[in-house]
Amino acid sequence: MKFDLKITDPKSKARAGEITTDHGTIETPIFMPVGTVGTVKGVHQTELKDQINPDIILANTYHLFLRPGMDILEKAGGIHKFMNWDRNILTDSGGYQVYSLSGRRKINEEGVKFKSHIDGSTHFFTPENVMETQRTIGADIIMAFDECTPYPCDYNYAKRSMHMTHRWLDRCMNHLEKLPFKYGFEQTFFPIVQGSTYKDLRKQSAEYIANAGAQGNAIGGLSVGEPAEELYGMTEIVCEILPEDKPRYLMGVGTPINILENIALGVDMFDCVMPTRNARNGMLFTAHGSINIKNKKWEDDFSPIDDMGITWVDTMYSKAYLRHLFAAKEMLGKQIASIHNLGFYVWLTREARKHIIAGDFREWKDKMVKQMDKRL
């Protein structure tokens, strides 16, 4: 992988760059649609490529490990061939899923024992076998195995967890050196900064991760319930320490406003289930504010879903028609809303990039944040 930092905004820390892998170029800042089990929920690959048009999507190690399993993925020739996606893919190591299974797992120094949410079967993840699993899945960017702490979190627990995550990182990197690439292309490894919402821990962790010398770095353990001010504060501390010449990935964040504010702090990569999850509940994001399409006020509104026309669904269908689909519980409603929201998220990061390059990102960001904070 190669990262080329093109420009930094003079009035903020926003950056425009390019990540190049064997599956193509990723222009940053970038939003990565979440394709947890090898599919972006409700969107088939032709729409994903032709309408939403992301340079990279995300899949999840925990879910793919359980289903379809590593035998199937290896026989298929890796995740790209299995899901017919010829662009970049990043895999989350499963650390967040382990965090979310708080009642179904036990963590110790060796790794995590957990029960499948599918059939209750017992499995054990270690830093070593998670690296092997990600080699078999075959994503372009793979993540270190870490523990994501909850919010709020006791200081001593956060400190112990952070140091264990660092020890797990060393084990991940040592084991990766022994594992050859499987499918004829290289994989890039990102370690993950932890430390909950404690400034001193975040500084320690960022320094440890920076010293690991990986090709890119991630910030984890945020967007787990903490106030936005804590999210921004921790991100700012970490971005001051992580190397400028490597991409920074803020995991699981967030709202469109969160994304713009964190771009201003120096983050390059984002993912979040919010655009598709909210879409399935009738919540649409636009540049002018959010829309609950289920509200009666849209019942006879025959204007386009979004007059910006970012994707074909925005001008093809009216708000009244989309509301009708939700009222009738038609699957098409959730699909249309998902395409719109994902298209908007990808558009937003691409617009941010344009304004970083043009030198007026700060002014544009401030205007967009005010607009998007409205309920229409």
C-alpha positions in Angstrom: 0.0 0.0 0.0 1.1 3.5 -0.7 -0.3 6.7 0.9 0.2 10.0 -0.9 -0.8 13.1 1.2 -1.7 15.7 -1.4 -2.7 18.7 0.7 -3.6 19.9 4.2 -6.3 22.6 4.7 -4.6 25.8 5.9 -7.4 26.6 8.4 -7.9 23.2 9.9 -6.1 19.8 10.0 -8.2 18.3 7.2 -6.3 16.3 4.6 -6.7 15.2 1.1 -4.7 12.1 0.0 -4.6 8.9 -2.0 -4.2 5.4 -0.8 -3.1 3.0 -3.6 -3.5 -0.8 -3.2 -3.5 -3.7 -5.6 -7.3 -3.2 -6.0 -7.1 0.5 -7.0 -6.9 4.0 -5.6 -8.8 5.3 -2.6 -9.2 9.1 -2.6 -9.3 10.4 1.0 -11.2 11.5 3.0 -13.4 8.5 2.3 -16.5 6.9 3.8 -16.6 3.1 3.6 -20.1 1.5 3.3 -20.4 -1.4 5.7 -20.8 -4.8 4.1 -20.7 -6.8 7.3 -21.3 -10.3 5.9 -20.1 -9.7 2.4 -23.0 -7.5 1.4 -24.0 -3.9 1.9 -27.4 -4.6 3.4 -30.2 -3.9 0.9 -28.0 -2.9 -2.0 -26.7 -5.1 -4.7 -23.2 -4.7 -6.2 -24.3 -3.0 -9.4 -26.0 -0.2 -7.5 -23.2 0.0 -5.1 -20.7 0.4 -7.9 -22.7 2.5 -10.4 -24.7 4.8 -8.0 -22.9 5.0 -4.7 -19.5 4.4 -6.2 -17.2 4.0 -3.2 -13.5 3.2 -3.6 -13.6 0.8 -0.7 -16.2 -1.1 1.5 -15.9 -2.9 4.8 -16.6 -6.5 5.8 -16.4 -8.1 9.2 -14.1 -11.0 10.3 -16.4 -12.2 13.2 -19.4 -12.6 10.9 -17.6 -14.1 8.0 -15.8 -16.5 10.3 -19.1 -17.8 11.5 -20.9 -17.7 8.1 -20.0 -18.8 5.4 -16.8 -19.9 7.1 -13.2 -19.9 6.0 -13.4 -23.1 3.9 -16.0 -21.6 1.6 -14.1 -18.3 1.3 -10.9 -20.0 0.5 -12.5 -22.2 -2.1 -14.1 -19.1 -3.6 -10.7 -17.4 -3.9 -11.2 -14.8 -1.2 -13.9 -12.3 -0.4 -13.5 -10.2 -3.6 -14.4 -13.1 -5.9 -17.0 -14.5 -3.5 -19.0 -11.3 -3.5 -18.0 -10.2 -7.0 -16.4 -6.9 -5.9 -13.2 -5.8 -7.7 -12.5 -2.7 -5.6 -10.9 -2.4 -2.2 -12.2 -4.1 1.0 -11.2 -3.6 4.6 -11.9 -6.2 7.3 -12.6 -5.3 11.0 -10.9 -7.9 13.1 -14.0 -8.7 15.3 -12.9 -6.7 18.3 -16.0 -4.6 18.3 -18.3 -7.6 17.9 -16.5 -9.2 20.9 -17.3 -6.0 22.8 -20.9 -6.0 21.8 -21.3 -9.7 22.9 -20.7 -8.7 26.5 -23.0 -11.4 27.9 -21.6 -14.2 25.6 -17.8 -13.9 25.9 -14.9 -14.1 28.3 -11.7 -12.2 27.8 -8.3 -13.2 29.0 -4.7 -12.6 28.0 -4.7 -15.4 25.5 -7.8 -14.1 23.6 -11.6 -14.2 23.7 -13.9 -17.2 24.1 -17.3 -16.4 22.8 -20.6 -18.0 21.8 -22.0 -17.6 18.3 -25.0 -15.4 18.0 -26.2 -17.7 15.3 -26.3 -21.2 16.9 -24.6 -20.8 20.4 -21.5 -22.7 19.4 -18.3 -21.8 21.2 -15.3 -20.3 19.5 -12.0 -18.8 20.6 -10.3 -15.8 18.9 -6.6 -15.0 19.5 -4.5 -12.4 17.9 -2.8 -15.2 15.9 -5.9 -16.9 14.5 -7.6 -13.7 13.7 -4.6 -12.8 11.5 -4.9 -16.2 9.8 -8.7 -15.6 9.4 -8.1 -12.2 7.8 -5.5 -13.7 5.5 -8.1 -16.2 4.3 -10.8 -13.6 3.9 -8.4 -11.7 1.7 -9.2 -8.0 2.3 -6.8 -5.3 1.2 -6.6 -3.7 4.6 -6.8 -5.8 7.7 -7.1 -4.8 11.4 -5.3 -5.7 14.6 -7.3 -7.7 17.2 -8.1 -5.4 20.1 -10.5 -5.0 22.9 -13.0 -2.2 22.6 -13.9 -0.9 26.0 -17.4 0.3 26.8 -18.5 3.8 27.8 -18.4 4.8 30.6 -15.4 2.8 31.6 -13.4 2.6 34.8 -9.9 4.1 34.4 -8.1 1.1 35.7 -10.0 -1.3 33.5 -9.4 1.0 30.5 -5.6 1.0 31.3 -5.4 -2.8 31.7 -7.4 -3.3 28.5 -5.2 -0.8 26.6 -2.0 -2.5 27.6 -3.5 -5.9 26.6 -4.5 -4.5 23.3 -0.8 -3.4 22.8 0.4 -6.9 23.7 -2.1 -8.4 21.3 -0.8 -6.0 18.6 2.7 -7.3 19.0 1.4 -10.9 18.7 -0.6 -9.9 15.6 2.5 -8.4 13.9 4.8 -11.2 14.8 2.4 -13.8 13.5 1.7 -11.9 10.3 5.3 -12.1 9.3 4.9 -15.9 9.1 1.8 -15.8 7.0 2.1 -15.6 3.2 -0.5 -13.7 1.1 -3.0 -16.1 -0.3 -4.6 -14.6 -3.5 -1.8 -12.9 -5.4 -2.1 -9.4 -3.9 -0.8 -7.7 -0.8 -2.6 -6.9 2.4 -2.0 -3.9 4.6 -2.2 -4.0 8.4 -3.6 -1.3 10.6 -3.1 -1.3 14.5 -5.8 0.3 16.6 -5.5 3.1 19.3 -7.5 2.5 22.4 -7.7 4.2 25.9 -11.4 5.0 26.3 -12.0 8.7 27.0 -8.9 9.2 29.2 -6.4 11.7 27.7 -3.3 10.2 29.2 -4.2 6.7 28.0 -5.1 7.9 24.5 -1.7 9.6 24.3 0.1 6.4 25.5 -1.8 4.3 23.1 -1.3 6.6 20.1 2.5 6.7 20.8 2.6 2.9 21.0 0.7 2.5 17.8 2.7 5.2 16.0 6.0 3.4 17.1 4.7 0.1 15.7 5.5 1.5 12.2 2.5 0.1 10.4 1.4 1.5 7.0 -1.8 3.0 8.4 -3.4 3.4 11.8 -6.9 3.3 13.3 -8.6 4.9 16.2 -11.0 2.6 18.0 -13.2 2.6 21.1 -15.1 5.7 20.2 -18.7 6.3 19.1 -19.8 3.9 21.8 -22.0 6.3 23.7 -19.7 9.1 24.7 -20.7 12.7 24.1 -19.6 14.3 20.8 -17.2 16.6 22.7 -15.4 13.5 24.1 -15.2 11.9 20.6 -13.7 15.1 19.1 -11.3 15.6 22.0 -9.9 12.1 21.9 -9.6 12.2 18.1 -7.7 15.5 18.3 -5.2 14.1 20.9 -4.6 11.0 18.8 -4.2 12.8 15.4 -1.6 15.0 17.0 0.5 11.9 17.6 -0.1 9.6 14.7 2.3 10.1 11.8 1.2 12.6 9.2 2.4 10.4 6.3 0.1 7.5 7.0 -3.7 7.2 6.7 -5.9 7.6 9.9 -9.0 5.5 10.2 -11.7 6.5 12.8 -13.7 3.3 13.3 -17.5 3.3 13.5 -18.1 7.0 13.2 -20.7 8.3 12.7 -23.3 11.0 11.8 -22.6 13.3 8.8 -21.7 16.0 11.3 -19.4 13.7 13.2 -17.6 12.9 9.9 -17.1 16.5 8.9 -15.8 17.5 12.3 -13.4 14.6 12.4 -12.2 15.3 8.9 -11.3 18.8 10.3 -9.2 17.1 13.0 -7.1 15.1 10.5 -9.0 11.8 10.0 -8.9 10.2 6.5 -11.2 7.1 6.7 -14.6 6.4 8.2 -17.2 3.6 8.4 -20.6 3.4 10.1 -23.8 1.3 9.9 -25.8 4.5 10.5 -26.7 5.3 6.8 -28.2 1.9 6.1 -29.6 1.2 9.6 -31.3 4.6 9.7 -32.5 4.2 6.2 -34.3 0.9 7.1 -36.1 2.9 9.8 -37.1 5.7 7.4 -34.5 8.3 8.4 -32.9 10.1 5.4 -29.8 12.3 5.5 -29.6 15.3 3.2 -27.4 18.4 2.9 -30.3 20.5 4.2 -31.2 18.3 7.2 -32.6 14.9 8.1 -36.0 13.6 7.1 -38.2 11.1 8.8 -40.0 9.8 5.7 -42.6 8.1 7.8 -44.1 11.4 9.0 -47.5 12.3 7.6 -46.2 15.6 6.3 -44.6 13.8 3.3 -47.8 11.9 2.4 -48.7 14.3 -0.5 -45.2 15.8 -1.1 -44.5 14.8 -4.7 -41.1 16.6 -4.8 -38.0 14.4 -5.4 -36.5 12.6 -2.4 -33.5 14.9 -2.7 -33.2 17.7 -5.3 -29.4 17.3 -5.4 -29.8 14.1 -7.4 -26.7 12.4 -5.9 -28.0 8.9 -6.9 -30.7 8.0 -9.4 -33.3 7.2 -6.7 -33.2 10.8 -5.5 -34.9 12.3 -8.6 -36.7 9.1 -9.8 -38.9 8.8 -6.7 -41.0 11.3 -4.8 -41.1 11.7 -1.0 -44.8 10.7 -1.1 -44.0 7.5 -3.0 -41.2 6.6 -0.6 -43.4 7.2 2.4 -46.1 5.0 0.8 -43.6 2.2 0.5 -42.7 2.4 4.2 -46.4 2.5 5.1 -47.0 -0.5 3.0 -43.9 -2.3 4.4 -42.5 -2.8 1.0 -38.8 -3.9 0.8 -38.2 -1.4 -2.0 -38.7 1.5 0.4 -35.7 0.3 2.6 -33.6 -0.3 -0.5 -34.3 3.2 -2.0 -33.6 4.8 1.4 -30.3 2.8 1.8 -29.1 3.8 -1.7 -29.9 7.5 -1.0 -28.1 7.6 2.5 -25.0 5.7 1.3 -24.8 7.9 -1.8 -25.1 11.0 0.5 -22.3 9.8 2.8 -19.9 9.0 0.0 -20.8 12.3 -1.7 -20.2 14.2 1.6 -16.6 13.0 1.9 -15.9 13.6 -1.7 -17.2 17.2 -1.4 -15.0 17.6 1.7 -12.0 16.5 -0.4 -12.9 19.0 -3.1 -13.1 21.9 -0.6 -9.8 20.8 1.1 -8.1 21.0 -2.3 -9.8 24.3 -3.1 -8.7 25.8 0.3 -12.2 26.7 1.6 -13.0 23.5 3.6 -13.4 25.3 7.0 -16.0 27.7 5.7 -17.9 25.0 3.8 -17.8 22.6 6.7 -19.2 25.2 9.1 -22.1 25.9 6.7 -22.8 22.2 6.1 -22.9 21.4 9.8 -25.5 24.1 10.4 -27.6 22.9 7.6 -27.4 19.2 8.4 -28.3 19.8 12.1 -31.9 20.6 11.1 -34.9 18.2 11.1 -37.0 18.8 8.0 
